[in-house]
Amino acid sequence: MGKPRILVADDEEDIVTTLRFGLEQEGYEVFTASPDAILLDVMMPKENGYRVARKIRDREQFDHAGTRVPIILLTARNLTYDPESEEKVMEFSQADLMIYKPFDLDELMQRVRAFLEN
């Protein structure tokens, strides 16, 4: 197995630089991002996308009042589509949109573009 990979996503360049330096010194492969939008898978190995989205929203409220990065959740859980449960999930995660897999790539691109143009 190669080096463990770590994604550092932060809008403050100083923090990204510091973390990258420290993590690379420890032998990690580091990727960085300062996103204008986030496409987030719901089903991930260690944490689900709903909780990750909520953590992002909580941090935005704490760190940067008024800043809101659009979050689009991607999920394969459309076999039992239930508008009421989707509403609860969206309320909890505070994500902006949920797209079900398999998705139409052109439609997804239109939706991303709409968020970035606003």
C-alpha positions in Angstrom: 0.0 0.0 0.0 1.2 3.5 -0.8 1.2 6.6 1.3 -2.0 7.3 3.1 -3.9 10.2 1.3 -5.4 13.1 3.1 -7.6 15.9 1.7 -7.3 19.2 3.4 -10.3 21.5 2.5 -10.2 25.0 3.9 -10.7 28.5 2.6 -7.8 29.9 4.6 -4.5 29.6 2.7 -2.4 29.8 5.8 -4.1 26.8 7.4 -3.9 24.8 4.2 -0.1 25.6 3.9 0.5 24.7 7.5 -1.4 21.4 7.4 0.1 20.4 4.1 3.6 21.0 5.5 3.0 19.1 8.7 1.2 16.1 7.0 3.8 15.8 4.3 6.6 15.8 6.9 4.8 12.8 8.5 4.8 11.0 5.1 1.2 11.5 4.0 0.2 12.4 0.4 -1.8 15.6 0.7 -4.4 17.1 -1.6 -5.8 20.5 -1.0 -9.0 22.3 -1.9 -10.7 25.6 -1.3 -14.1 24.7 -2.8 -16.8 26.9 -4.3 -19.2 24.0 -4.2 -19.0 20.5 -2.7 -20.4 17.3 -4.2 -20.5 14.8 -1.3 -21.2 11.1 -1.5 -23.7 10.0 1.3 -22.3 6.5 1.8 -18.6 6.7 2.7 -16.5 4.2 4.7 -15.9 6.2 7.9 -18.5 8.9 8.0 -21.7 9.5 6.1 -22.2 12.5 3.9 -25.1 13.8 6.0 -22.9 14.3 9.0 -20.0 15.7 7.0 -22.4 18.3 5.4 -23.7 19.2 8.9 -20.1 19.6 10.2 -19.3 21.9 7.3 -22.4 24.0 7.9 -21.7 24.2 11.7 -18.1 25.4 11.0 -19.3 27.9 8.4 -21.7 29.4 11.0 -18.9 29.5 13.6 -16.0 30.7 11.4 -17.4 32.7 8.6 -20.8 34.3 9.1 -22.5 34.8 5.8 -20.3 32.3 3.8 -22.2 29.3 2.5 -20.6 26.8 0.1 -23.3 24.9 -1.8 -23.4 21.2 -0.9 -24.9 18.7 -3.2 -25.3 15.2 -1.7 -25.0 12.2 -4.1 -26.8 9.0 -3.0 -27.7 5.6 -4.4 -30.6 5.4 -1.9 -33.4 6.1 -4.4 -35.1 2.7 -4.3 -37.2 3.7 -1.3 -37.7 7.4 -2.2 -39.7 9.1 0.6 -40.2 12.8 0.3 -40.7 13.1 4.1 -37.5 11.3 5.0 -35.6 13.3 2.4 -36.9 16.5 3.9 -35.6 15.4 7.3 -32.2 14.4 5.9 -31.9 17.8 4.2 -32.9 19.6 7.3 -30.4 17.7 9.4 -27.5 18.0 6.9 -28.3 21.5 5.8 -27.2 20.4 2.3 -28.7 22.4 -0.7 -29.6 19.5 -3.0 -29.7 15.7 -3.1 -29.1 13.9 -6.4 -29.8 10.3 -6.8 -27.5 7.8 -8.5 -27.4 6.9 -11.3 -27.7 10.5 -12.3 -27.7 12.2 -15.7 -24.4 14.0 -16.0 -25.7 16.9 -18.0 -28.4 17.5 -15.4 -25.9 17.4 -12.6 -23.7 19.9 -14.5 -26.6 22.3 -15.0 -27.4 22.2 -11.3 -23.8 22.8 -10.3 -23.6 25.7 -12.7 -26.8 27.2 -11.3 -25.3 27.2 -7.8 -22.0 28.7 -8.9 -23.7 31.5 -10.9 -25.8 32.7 -8.0 
